[in-house]
Amino acid sequence: MLSLLALPVLTLAPALPQERIFLTSGKILEVRRVTAETFEKVEYETESRARGSKDAAEVVKIEHDLSSPALDDYVAGLALMEEQGDFAGAIGAFDVVLEDQRLMNNRRLWWVKPYALWNRARCLAALQDPKGVQETVDQLLREVPDTFFYAPALMLKAETTAAAGDPDLARGFYRDLARAVDEKGLPEKWRAWSELGLLLLDDKKTPATRQRELQAMAEKFRGVYDDVASRAEVEVGNAMVQAGDYAQAEGFFRRILESGHADDRTRAAAWAGLGDCAFQRGLKALETDTEKAREAFREAALAHLRVATLHRDVRRIVPRSLYYAAVALDRMGEAERRSEAITIVRRLSQAFPNSSWTDRALTDLRLKRG
């Protein structure tokens, strides 16, 4: 039995570590506080007040202590972005943060400005606003020139520009990234990301040639830059799906998800790839085995719904995944699943009213807008 005399001791127990550093190895460092972070290294202080540091190339992300009341608007922005998917509302909250001069001049909260700008750029990317992304990233790099987010921000510019249908400008941003490795000393892995981005935008290569080069790139970087290798493998899997080799593609996607090295975008793409493979299995099984088809469509819906619910800020593929989740449920031929499919289409229509995937969903499920 717990003695009442022990209670005061329990209340005086040391506080838990306030901040966390996530490493590419999968390890998480729990520290008293992060004292500095740049594109070169991350410095920290442990609970015992010992000092330490990690090369930025080893760090995936950093979680700062959010308990200060001064951070209420920032925390609200994070909640809107990560929990509710309200990216426009989140941008408004981050703007309030950036306009708060007392907060911006708070030396203890030195990290808030780059994080608010970085998350603002992510929200604009989710809203498919490449110009807004470029302007916010440029502000971030101008006002915090050694930011930990330097390379990810250039990547974000390139990816959103490519998604908006301007490959020439996107190539320029990828070249900027490689140039920054030489001129600013960014970690070498960002040259690898630039190489991959340029390969994916090379429209002069045949699909077969691109697939061979992606496979070679995955092998080249595996064990060196595993996150780059995983992304290359996702694109190899997508090429296999396009070629109709669904069984082999599924193996690729599952290995990526099990590896533990993929970033959020890559994991979202891998889940979407698994959903695509299951959907195609369902279509094929319809000819001979209705129950088998129904199970495959169920797998497809679950995989695509995982993209839409757990990877909401990977906005480029969310509308597509909502479409396939709805169509897969509808194909199961059950009244309850049909109702679920209609709910998903309504959600798609509200969140992405101008998307071509919304139009396709309404047409394929024989629904009217509104």
C-alpha positions as YAML, in Angstrom:
chain: A
units: angstrom
residues:
- id: 1
  name: MET
  ca: [0.00, 0.00, 0.00]
- id: 2
  name: LEU
  ca: [1.27, 3.48, -0.82]
- id: 3
  name: SER
  ca: [2.06, 5.44, 2.34]
- id: 4
  name: LEU
  ca: [0.66, 8.96, 2.68]
- id: 5
  name: LEU
  ca: [4.13, 9.98, 3.81]
- id: 6
  name: ALA
  ca: [5.44, 9.15, 0.36]
- id: 7
  name: LEU
  ca: [3.16, 11.61, -1.42]
- id: 8
  name: PRO
  ca: [5.31, 14.73, -0.87]
- id: 9
  name: VAL
  ca: [8.27, 12.86, -2.33]
- id: 10
  name: LEU
  ca: [6.27, 12.02, -5.43]
- id: 11
  name: THR
  ca: [5.28, 15.63, -6.00]
- id: 12
  name: LEU
  ca: [8.93, 16.67, -5.80]
- id: 13
  name: ALA
  ca: [10.08, 14.23, -8.48]
- id: 14
  name: PRO
  ca: [12.17, 15.80, -11.26]
- id: 15
  name: ALA
  ca: [10.26, 17.22, -14.21]
- id: 16
  name: LEU
  ca: [10.23, 15.20, -17.36]
- id: 17
  name: PRO
  ca: [12.53, 16.36, -20.19]
- id: 18
  name: GLN
  ca: [10.93, 19.29, -21.94]
- id: 19
  name: GLU
  ca: [12.22, 18.99, -25.50]
- id: 20
  name: ARG
  ca: [12.92, 16.14, -27.92]
- id: 21
  name: ILE
  ca: [15.26, 15.65, -30.86]
- id: 22
  name: PHE
  ca: [14.25, 12.98, -33.38]
- id: 23
  name: LEU
  ca: [17.19, 11.36, -35.19]
- id: 24
  name: THR
  ca: [17.40, 9.63, -38.56]
- id: 25
  name: SER
  ca: [18.42, 6.46, -36.71]
- id: 26
  name: GLY
  ca: [14.98, 6.37, -35.09]
- id: 27
  name: LYS
  ca: [16.38, 7.33, -31.68]
- id: 28
  name: ILE
  ca: [14.75, 10.18, -29.73]
- id: 29
  name: LEU
  ca: [16.88, 12.37, -27.48]
- id: 30
  name: GLU
  ca: [14.97, 13.84, -24.54]
- id: 31
  name: VAL
  ca: [16.76, 16.98, -23.40]
- id: 32
  name: ARG
  ca: [16.27, 19.87, -20.98]
- id: 33
  name: ARG
  ca: [16.30, 22.32, -23.88]
- id: 34
  name: VAL
  ca: [17.63, 22.85, -27.37]
- id: 35
  name: THR
  ca: [19.97, 25.83, -27.19]
- id: 36
  name: ALA
  ca: [20.66, 26.41, -30.90]
- id: 37
  name: GLU
  ca: [19.82, 24.89, -34.25]
- id: 38
  name: THR
  ca: [21.12, 25.66, -37.75]
- id: 39
  name: PHE
  ca: [21.45, 23.79, -41.04]
- id: 40
  name: GLU
  ca: [24.83, 22.59, -39.73]
- id: 41
  name: LYS
  ca: [24.13, 21.35, -36.22]
- id: 42
  name: VAL
  ca: [21.68, 21.18, -33.32]
- id: 43
  name: GLU
  ca: [22.98, 22.01, -29.84]
- id: 44
  name: TYR
  ca: [21.27, 21.04, -26.59]
- id: 45
  name: GLU
  ca: [21.52, 20.86, -22.82]
- id: 46
  name: THR
  ca: [20.64, 17.71, -20.90]
- id: 47
  name: GLU
  ca: [18.81, 17.48, -17.58]
- id: 48
  name: SER
  ca: [22.21, 17.29, -15.85]
- id: 49
  name: ARG
  ca: [23.18, 20.57, -17.61]
- id: 50
  name: ALA
  ca: [25.70, 18.76, -19.81]
- id: 51
  name: ARG
  ca: [26.12, 20.18, -23.32]
- id: 52
  name: GLY
  ca: [25.80, 18.17, -26.50]
- id: 53
  name: SER
  ca: [25.26, 18.53, -30.24]
- id: 54
  name: LYS
  ca: [24.21, 16.59, -33.31]
- id: 55
  name: ASP
  ca: [24.96, 17.21, -36.97]
- id: 56
  name: ALA
  ca: [21.84, 18.60, -38.63]
- id: 57
  name: ALA
  ca: [21.98, 15.77, -41.17]
- id: 58
  name: GLU
  ca: [21.25, 13.33, -38.32]
- id: 59
  name: VAL
  ca: [18.17, 15.24, -37.12]
- id: 60
  name: VAL
  ca: [14.69, 14.64, -38.55]
- id: 61
  name: LYS
  ca: [12.77, 17.08, -36.39]
- id: 62
  name: ILE
  ca: [12.80, 18.91, -33.07]
- id: 63
  name: GLU
  ca: [9.96, 19.33, -30.59]
- id: 64
  name: HIS
  ca: [10.24, 22.42, -28.40]
- id: 65
  name: ASP
  ca: [8.60, 23.02, -25.05]
- id: 66
  name: LEU
  ca: [5.22, 24.66, -25.71]
- id: 67
  name: SER
  ca: [4.16, 25.30, -22.11]
- id: 68
  name: SER
  ca: [4.82, 29.06, -22.04]
- id: 69
  name: PRO
  ca: [1.60, 31.17, -22.16]
- id: 70
  name: ALA
  ca: [3.42, 33.39, -24.67]
- id: 71
  name: LEU
  ca: [3.10, 30.53, -27.16]
- id: 72
  name: ASP
  ca: [-0.69, 30.22, -27.03]
- id: 73
  name: ASP
  ca: [-1.21, 31.60, -30.56]
- id: 74
  name: TYR
  ca: [1.55, 29.39, -31.92]
- id: 75
  name: VAL
  ca: [0.06, 26.31, -30.24]
- id: 76
  name: ALA
  ca: [-3.35, 27.25, -31.66]
- id: 77
  name: GLY
  ca: [-1.81, 27.40, -35.14]
- id: 78
  name: LEU
  ca: [-0.27, 23.96, -34.72]
- id: 79
  name: ALA
  ca: [-3.62, 22.53, -33.58]
- id: 80
  name: LEU
  ca: [-5.44, 24.04, -36.56]
- id: 81
  name: MET
  ca: [-2.81, 22.69, -38.94]
- id: 82
  name: GLU
  ca: [-2.13, 19.24, -37.52]
- id: 83
  name: GLU
  ca: [-5.37, 18.25, -35.80]
- id: 84
  name: GLN
  ca: [-8.11, 20.02, -37.75]
- id: 85
  name: GLY
  ca: [-6.56, 20.44, -41.19]
- id: 86
  name: ASP
  ca: [-7.65, 24.10, -41.16]
- id: 87
  name: PHE
  ca: [-4.64, 25.45, -43.01]
- id: 88
  name: ALA
  ca: [-6.09, 28.89, -43.71]
- id: 89
  name: GLY
  ca: [-6.93, 29.32, -40.03]
- id: 90
  name: ALA
  ca: [-3.44, 28.13, -39.07]
- id: 91
  name: ILE
  ca: [-1.85, 30.74, -41.35]
- id: 92
  name: GLY
  ca: [-3.85, 33.41, -39.53]
- id: 93
  name: ALA
  ca: [-2.57, 32.16, -36.17]
- id: 94
  name: PHE
  ca: [1.04, 32.08, -37.36]
- id: 95
  name: ASP
  ca: [0.67, 35.61, -38.73]
- id: 96
  name: VAL
  ca: [-0.43, 36.78, -35.27]
- id: 97
  name: VAL
  ca: [2.69, 35.12, -33.84]
- id: 98
  name: LEU
  ca: [4.98, 36.81, -36.37]
- id: 99
  name: GLU
  ca: [3.42, 40.21, -35.67]
- id: 100
  name: ASP
  ca: [3.94, 39.88, -31.91]
- id: 101
  name: GLN
  ca: [7.14, 41.89, -31.43]
- id: 102
  name: ARG
  ca: [7.48, 40.98, -27.76]
- id: 103
  name: LEU
  ca: [7.48, 37.32, -28.72]
- id: 104
  name: MET
  ca: [9.81, 37.85, -31.68]
- id: 105
  name: ASN
  ca: [12.30, 39.62, -29.37]
- id: 106
  name: ASN
  ca: [12.09, 37.01, -26.61]
- id: 107
  name: ARG
  ca: [15.59, 35.51, -26.46]
- id: 108
  name: ARG
  ca: [14.37, 32.46, -24.57]
- id: 109
  name: LEU
  ca: [11.94, 31.70, -27.43]
- id: 110
  name: TRP
  ca: [14.45, 32.40, -30.21]
- id: 111
  name: TRP
  ca: [13.17, 29.41, -32.19]
- id: 112
  name: VAL
  ca: [9.58, 30.60, -32.64]
- id: 113
  name: LYS
  ca: [10.13, 32.87, -35.66]
- id: 114
  name: PRO
  ca: [11.66, 30.24, -37.99]
- id: 115
  name: TYR
  ca: [9.11, 27.64, -36.88]
- id: 116
  name: ALA
  ca: [6.17, 29.98, -37.47]
- id: 117
  name: LEU
  ca: [7.48, 30.87, -40.94]
- id: 118
  name: TRP
  ca: [8.22, 27.22, -41.79]
- id: 119
  name: ASN
  ca: [4.76, 26.07, -40.70]
- id: 120
  name: ARG
  ca: [3.17, 28.98, -42.54]
- id: 121
  name: ALA
  ca: [4.92, 27.80, -45.71]
- id: 122
  name: ARG
  ca: [3.73, 24.23, -45.11]
- id: 123
  name: CYS
  ca: [0.14, 25.45, -44.77]
- id: 124
  name: LEU
  ca: [0.41, 27.41, -48.03]
- id: 125
  name: ALA
  ca: [1.75, 24.29, -49.74]
- id: 126
  name: ALA
  ca: [-1.23, 22.35, -48.39]
- id: 127
  name: LEU
  ca: [-3.50, 25.02, -49.89]
- id: 128
  name: GLN
  ca: [-1.65, 24.63, -53.22]
- id: 129
  name: ASP
  ca: [-0.39, 28.21, -53.25]
- id: 130
  name: PRO
  ca: [3.11, 27.99, -54.77]
- id: 131
  name: LYS
  ca: [3.56, 31.75, -54.95]
- id: 132
  name: GLY
  ca: [2.72, 32.09, -51.26]
- id: 133
  name: VAL
  ca: [5.15, 29.28, -50.46]
- id: 134
  name: GLN
  ca: [7.93, 31.00, -52.40]
- id: 135
  name: GLU
  ca: [7.34, 34.34, -50.67]
- id: 136
  name: THR
  ca: [7.26, 32.81, -47.19]
- id: 137
  name: VAL
  ca: [10.31, 30.64, -47.80]
- id: 138
  name: ASP
  ca: [12.21, 33.62, -49.16]
- id: 139
  name: GLN
  ca: [11.29, 35.58, -46.02]
- id: 140
  name: LEU
  ca: [12.46, 32.69, -43.83]
- id: 141
  name: LEU
  ca: [15.83, 32.40, -45.59]
- id: 142
  name: ARG
  ca: [16.30, 36.17, -45.60]
- id: 143
  name: GLU
  ca: [15.44, 36.74, -41.93]
- id: 144
  name: VAL
  ca: [16.91, 33.51, -40.50]
- id: 145
  name: PRO
  ca: [19.70, 32.70, -43.01]
- id: 146
  name: ASP
  ca: [21.16, 29.81, -40.99]
- id: 147
  name: THR
  ca: [17.80, 28.19, -40.24]
- id: 148
  name: PHE
  ca: [17.58, 24.46, -39.63]
- id: 149
  name: PHE
  ca: [14.80, 24.51, -42.26]
- id: 150
  name: TYR
  ca: [17.00, 25.94, -45.03]
- id: 151
  name: ALA
  ca: [17.09, 22.81, -47.19]
- id: 152
  name: PRO
  ca: [13.54, 21.57, -46.45]
- id: 153
  name: ALA
  ca: [12.26, 25.04, -47.34]
- id: 154
  name: LEU
  ca: [13.99, 24.97, -50.75]
- id: 155
  name: MET
  ca: [12.59, 21.47, -51.26]
- id: 156
  name: LEU
  ca: [9.12, 22.74, -50.43]
- id: 157
  name: LYS
  ca: [9.46, 25.49, -53.03]
- id: 158
  name: ALA
  ca: [10.51, 22.97, -55.66]
- id: 159
  name: GLU
  ca: [7.81, 20.41, -54.89]
- id: 160
  name: THR
  ca: [4.90, 22.86, -54.75]
- id: 161
  name: THR
  ca: [6.07, 24.54, -57.96]
- id: 162
  name: ALA
  ca: [6.33, 21.19, -59.73]
- id: 163
  name: ALA
  ca: [2.88, 20.17, -58.48]
- id: 164
  name: ALA
  ca: [1.50, 23.46, -59.84]
- id: 165
  name: GLY
  ca: [2.72, 22.54, -63.33]
- id: 166
  name: ASP
  ca: [5.88, 24.66, -63.64]
- id: 167
  name: PRO
  ca: [8.69, 22.10, -63.99]
- id: 168
  name: ASP
  ca: [11.24, 24.59, -65.31]
- id: 169
  name: LEU
  ca: [10.99, 26.79, -62.21]
- id: 170
  name: ALA
  ca: [11.00, 23.69, -59.99]
- id: 171
  name: ARG
  ca: [14.23, 22.50, -61.62]
- id: 172
  name: GLY
  ca: [15.76, 25.86, -60.78]
- id: 173
  name: PHE
  ca: [14.84, 25.46, -57.12]
- id: 174
  name: TYR
  ca: [16.37, 21.95, -57.03]
- id: 175
  name: ARG
  ca: [19.56, 23.38, -58.55]
- id: 176
  name: ASP
  ca: [19.51, 26.11, -55.89]
- id: 177
  name: LEU
  ca: [19.44, 23.34, -53.31]
- id: 178
  name: ALA
  ca: [22.50, 21.60, -54.78]
- id: 179
  name: ARG
  ca: [24.30, 24.93, -55.08]
- id: 180
  name: ALA
  ca: [23.62, 25.68, -51.39]
- id: 181
  name: VAL
  ca: [25.41, 22.43, -50.49]
- id: 182
  name: ASP
  ca: [28.54, 23.78, -52.19]
- id: 183
  name: GLU
  ca: [28.26, 27.43, -51.22]
- id: 184
  name: LYS
  ca: [26.73, 27.29, -47.72]
- id: 185
  name: GLY
  ca: [27.85, 23.90, -46.50]
- id: 186
  name: LEU
  ca: [24.44, 22.25, -46.22]
- id: 187
  name: PRO
  ca: [24.68, 18.52, -45.44]
- id: 188
  name: GLU
  ca: [25.53, 16.40, -48.50]
- id: 189
  name: LYS
  ca: [22.25, 14.50, -48.32]
- id: 190
  name: TRP
  ca: [20.49, 17.52, -49.80]
- id: 191
  name: ARG
  ca: [22.50, 17.09, -53.00]
- id: 192
  name: ALA
  ca: [20.98, 13.61, -53.16]
- id: 193
  name: TRP
  ca: [17.47, 15.05, -52.76]
- id: 194
  name: SER
  ca: [18.23, 17.54, -55.53]
- id: 195
  name: GLU
  ca: [19.41, 14.72, -57.79]
- id: 196
  name: LEU
  ca: [16.21, 12.76, -57.16]
- id: 197
  name: GLY
  ca: [13.99, 15.79, -57.74]
- id: 198
  name: LEU
  ca: [15.67, 16.57, -61.06]
- id: 199
  name: LEU
  ca: [15.35, 12.96, -62.20]
- id: 200
  name: LEU
  ca: [11.62, 12.94, -61.46]
- id: 201
  name: LEU
  ca: [11.21, 16.13, -63.51]
- id: 202
  name: ASP
  ca: [13.23, 14.84, -66.49]
- id: 203
  name: ASP
  ca: [10.51, 14.45, -69.13]
- id: 204
  name: LYS
  ca: [13.02, 13.43, -71.81]
- id: 205
  name: LYS
  ca: [13.54, 9.99, -70.31]
- id: 206
  name: THR
  ca: [11.31, 7.06, -71.18]
- id: 207
  name: PRO
  ca: [9.37, 5.48, -68.28]
- id: 208
  name: ALA
  ca: [11.58, 2.38, -68.47]
- id: 209
  name: THR
  ca: [14.77, 4.45, -68.33]
- id: 210
  name: ARG
  ca: [13.47, 6.52, -65.43]
- id: 211
  name: GLN
  ca: [12.53, 3.36, -63.51]
- id: 212
  name: ARG
  ca: [16.01, 1.87, -64.02]
- id: 213
  name: GLU
  ca: [17.66, 5.09, -62.86]
- id: 214
  name: LEU
  ca: [15.37, 5.34, -59.83]
- id: 215
  name: GLN
  ca: [16.24, 1.77, -58.85]
- id: 216
  name: ALA
  ca: [19.94, 2.57, -59.23]
- id: 217
  name: MET
  ca: [19.49, 5.69, -57.11]
- id: 218
  name: ALA
  ca: [17.69, 3.73, -54.38]
- id: 219
  name: GLU
  ca: [20.56, 1.24, -54.25]
- id: 220
  name: LYS
  ca: [23.15, 4.04, -54.29]
- id: 221
  name: PHE
  ca: [21.68, 5.86, -51.31]
- id: 222
  name: ARG
  ca: [20.43, 2.92, -49.24]
- id: 223
  name: GLY
  ca: [22.37, 2.81, -45.99]
- id: 224
  name: VAL
  ca: [23.73, 6.30, -46.69]
- id: 225
  name: TYR
  ca: [20.64, 8.49, -47.06]
- id: 226
  name: ASP
  ca: [17.82, 6.06, -46.34]
- id: 227
  name: ASP
  ca: [15.09, 8.71, -46.57]
- id: 228
  name: VAL
  ca: [16.18, 9.54, -50.14]
- id: 229
  name: ALA
  ca: [16.40, 5.84, -51.00]
- id: 230
  name: SER
  ca: [12.87, 5.26, -49.67]
- id: 231
  name: ARG
  ca: [11.46, 8.09, -51.78]
- id: 232
  name: ALA
  ca: [13.19, 6.71, -54.89]
- id: 233
  name: GLU
  ca: [11.68, 3.30, -54.13]
- id: 234
  name: VAL
  ca: [8.19, 4.83, -53.87]
- id: 235
  name: GLU
  ca: [8.60, 6.19, -57.38]
- id: 236
  name: VAL
  ca: [9.82, 2.79, -58.59]
- id: 237
  name: GLY
  ca: [6.68, 1.27, -57.04]
- id: 238
  name: ASN
  ca: [4.50, 3.87, -58.76]
- id: 239
  name: ALA
  ca: [6.14, 2.98, -62.08]
- id: 240
  name: MET
  ca: [5.34, -0.68, -61.44]
- id: 241
  name: VAL
  ca: [1.71, 0.20, -60.76]
- id: 242
  name: GLN
  ca: [1.55, 2.06, -64.08]
- id: 243
  name: ALA
  ca: [3.03, -1.02, -65.77]
- id: 244
  name: GLY
  ca: [0.43, -3.29, -64.11]
- id: 245
  name: ASP
  ca: [2.95, -5.14, -61.93]
- id: 246
  name: TYR
  ca: [0.88, -4.82, -58.77]
- id: 247
  name: ALA
  ca: [2.32, -7.71, -56.76]
- id: 248
  name: GLN
  ca: [5.89, -6.46, -57.04]
- id: 249
  name: ALA
  ca: [4.81, -2.88, -56.41]
- id: 250
  name: GLU
  ca: [3.05, -3.91, -53.18]
- id: 251
  name: GLY
  ca: [6.28, -5.45, -51.96]
- id: 252
  name: PHE
  ca: [8.12, -2.20, -52.60]
- id: 253
  name: PHE
  ca: [5.55, -0.11, -50.76]
- id: 254
  name: ARG
  ca: [5.43, -2.43, -47.74]
- id: 255
  name: ARG
  ca: [9.22, -2.49, -47.40]
- id: 256
  name: ILE
  ca: [9.25, 1.32, -47.40]
- id: 257
  name: LEU
  ca: [6.65, 1.49, -44.62]
- id: 258
  name: GLU
  ca: [8.44, -1.16, -42.57]
- id: 259
  name: SER
  ca: [11.88, 0.42, -42.99]
- id: 260
  name: GLY
  ca: [11.27, 3.24, -40.52]
- id: 261
  name: HIS
  ca: [13.37, 5.62, -42.64]
- id: 262
  name: ALA
  ca: [10.68, 7.28, -44.76]
- id: 263
  name: ASP
  ca: [9.53, 10.83, -44.10]
- id: 264
  name: ASP
  ca: [5.87, 11.84, -43.90]
- id: 265
  name: ARG
  ca: [5.50, 12.55, -47.62]
- id: 266
  name: THR
  ca: [7.09, 9.23, -48.57]
- id: 267
  name: ARG
  ca: [4.95, 7.25, -46.14]
- id: 268
  name: ALA
  ca: [1.83, 8.95, -47.50]
- id: 269
  name: ALA
  ca: [2.85, 8.06, -51.05]
- id: 270
  name: ALA
  ca: [3.57, 4.46, -50.03]
- id: 271
  name: TRP
  ca: [0.13, 4.07, -48.42]
- id: 272
  name: ALA
  ca: [-1.45, 5.54, -51.53]
- id: 273
  name: GLY
  ca: [0.51, 3.06, -53.62]
- id: 274
  name: LEU
  ca: [-0.76, 0.15, -51.52]
- id: 275
  name: GLY
  ca: [-4.27, 1.49, -51.94]
- id: 276
  name: ASP
  ca: [-3.83, 1.63, -55.71]
- id: 277
  name: CYS
  ca: [-2.59, -1.96, -55.83]
- id: 278
  name: ALA
  ca: [-5.52, -3.22, -53.74]
- id: 279
  name: PHE
  ca: [-8.00, -1.26, -55.88]
- id: 280
  name: GLN
  ca: [-6.65, -2.86, -59.05]
- id: 281
  name: ARG
  ca: [-6.83, -6.31, -57.43]
- id: 282
  name: GLY
  ca: [-10.45, -5.57, -56.61]
- id: 283
  name: LEU
  ca: [-11.28, -4.63, -60.19]
- id: 284
  name: LYS
  ca: [-9.68, -7.82, -61.48]
- id: 285
  name: ALA
  ca: [-11.40, -10.05, -58.89]
- id: 286
  name: LEU
  ca: [-14.85, -8.66, -59.81]
- id: 287
  name: GLU
  ca: [-14.80, -10.92, -62.86]
- id: 288
  name: THR
  ca: [-14.52, -14.16, -60.87]
- id: 289
  name: ASP
  ca: [-14.84, -13.74, -57.09]
- id: 290
  name: THR
  ca: [-17.14, -11.08, -55.63]
- id: 291
  name: GLU
  ca: [-16.09, -11.70, -52.03]
- id: 292
  name: LYS
  ca: [-12.41, -11.46, -52.92]
- id: 293
  name: ALA
  ca: [-13.11, -8.23, -54.78]
- id: 294
  name: ARG
  ca: [-14.98, -6.82, -51.80]
- id: 295
  name: GLU
  ca: [-12.04, -7.53, -49.48]
- id: 296
  name: ALA
  ca: [-9.58, -5.92, -51.91]
- id: 297
  name: PHE
  ca: [-11.74, -2.79, -52.16]
- id: 298
  name: ARG
  ca: [-11.90, -2.66, -48.37]
- id: 299
  name: GLU
  ca: [-8.09, -2.75, -48.21]
- id: 300
  name: ALA
  ca: [-7.90, -0.01, -50.83]
- id: 301
  name: ALA
  ca: [-10.30, 2.22, -48.93]
- id: 302
  name: LEU
  ca: [-8.45, 1.78, -45.63]
- id: 303
  name: ALA
  ca: [-5.06, 2.54, -47.20]
- id: 304
  name: HIS
  ca: [-6.30, 5.69, -48.92]
- id: 305
  name: LEU
  ca: [-8.19, 6.84, -45.82]
- id: 306
  name: ARG
  ca: [-4.96, 6.48, -43.86]
- id: 307
  name: VAL
  ca: [-3.40, 9.00, -46.26]
- id: 308
  name: ALA
  ca: [-6.29, 11.41, -45.84]
- id: 309
  name: THR
  ca: [-6.43, 11.20, -42.03]
- id: 310
  name: LEU
  ca: [-2.81, 10.70, -40.91]
- id: 311
  name: HIS
  ca: [-1.02, 12.66, -43.63]
- id: 312
  name: ARG
  ca: [-3.40, 15.58, -44.15]
- id: 313
  name: ASP
  ca: [-0.74, 18.18, -44.87]
- id: 314
  name: VAL
  ca: [0.60, 16.13, -47.78]
- id: 315
  name: ARG
  ca: [-2.14, 18.01, -49.54]
- id: 316
  name: ARG
  ca: [-1.08, 17.13, -53.08]
- id: 317
  name: ILE
  ca: [-2.30, 13.52, -52.82]
- id: 318
  name: VAL
  ca: [-5.10, 13.80, -50.24]
- id: 319
  name: PRO
  ca: [-7.90, 14.63, -52.78]
- id: 320
  name: ARG
  ca: [-6.86, 11.66, -54.91]
- id: 321
  name: SER
  ca: [-6.88, 9.34, -51.89]
- id: 322
  name: LEU
  ca: [-10.32, 10.56, -50.80]
- id: 323
  name: TYR
  ca: [-11.59, 9.86, -54.32]
- id: 324
  name: TYR
  ca: [-10.24, 6.29, -54.38]
- id: 325
  name: ALA
  ca: [-11.45, 5.58, -50.83]
- id: 326
  name: ALA
  ca: [-14.98, 6.63, -51.81]
- id: 327
  name: VAL
  ca: [-15.01, 4.71, -55.09]
- id: 328
  name: ALA
  ca: [-13.57, 1.59, -53.42]
- id: 329
  name: LEU
  ca: [-16.27, 1.63, -50.74]
- id: 330
  name: ASP
  ca: [-18.96, 2.16, -53.37]
- id: 331
  name: ARG
  ca: [-17.62, -0.78, -55.39]
- id: 332
  name: MET
  ca: [-18.16, -3.08, -52.42]
- id: 333
  name: GLY
  ca: [-21.85, -3.06, -53.32]
- id: 334
  name: GLU
  ca: [-23.22, -2.72, -49.79]
- id: 335
  name: ALA
  ca: [-25.70, -0.07, -48.65]
- id: 336
  name: GLU
  ca: [-23.69, 0.83, -45.54]
- id: 337
  name: ARG
  ca: [-20.48, 1.18, -47.54]
- id: 338
  name: ARG
  ca: [-22.34, 3.30, -50.11]
- id: 339
  name: SER
  ca: [-23.38, 5.65, -47.32]
- id: 340
  name: GLU
  ca: [-19.78, 5.89, -46.09]
- id: 341
  name: ALA
  ca: [-18.62, 6.62, -49.63]
- id: 342
  name: ILE
  ca: [-21.10, 9.49, -49.95]
- id: 343
  name: THR
  ca: [-19.87, 10.95, -46.66]
- id: 344
  name: ILE
  ca: [-16.30, 10.89, -47.98]
- id: 345
  name: VAL
  ca: [-17.33, 12.58, -51.23]
- id: 346
  name: ARG
  ca: [-19.08, 15.32, -49.25]
- id: 347
  name: ARG
  ca: [-15.89, 15.82, -47.28]
- id: 348
  name: LEU
  ca: [-13.88, 15.92, -50.50]
- id: 349
  name: SER
  ca: [-16.28, 18.43, -52.01]
- id: 350
  name: GLN
  ca: [-16.06, 20.72, -48.98]
- id: 351
  name: ALA
  ca: [-12.29, 20.59, -48.56]
- id: 352
  name: PHE
  ca: [-11.35, 20.61, -52.26]
- id: 353
  name: PRO
  ca: [-14.25, 22.18, -54.17]
- id: 354
  name: ASN
  ca: [-12.11, 23.04, -57.20]
- id: 355
  name: SER
  ca: [-10.24, 19.75, -57.48]
- id: 356
  name: SER
  ca: [-10.72, 17.55, -60.53]
- id: 357
  name: TRP
  ca: [-10.93, 14.62, -58.09]
- id: 358
  name: THR
  ca: [-14.10, 16.13, -56.64]
- id: 359
  name: ASP
  ca: [-15.70, 16.28, -60.07]
- id: 360
  name: ARG
  ca: [-14.69, 12.69, -60.77]
- id: 361
  name: ALA
  ca: [-16.07, 11.47, -57.45]
- id: 362
  name: LEU
  ca: [-19.41, 13.17, -57.95]
- id: 363
  name: THR
  ca: [-19.66, 11.70, -61.45]
- id: 364
  name: ASP
  ca: [-18.58, 8.17, -60.54]
- id: 365
  name: LEU
  ca: [-20.90, 7.97, -57.52]
- id: 366
  name: ARG
  ca: [-23.74, 9.61, -59.44]
- id: 367
  name: LEU
  ca: [-24.08, 12.52, -57.00]
- id: 368
  name: LYS
  ca: [-24.92, 16.18, -57.45]
- id: 369
  name: ARG
  ca: [-22.77, 19.00, -56.12]
- id: 370
  name: GLY
  ca: [-24.06, 20.80, -53.04]
...
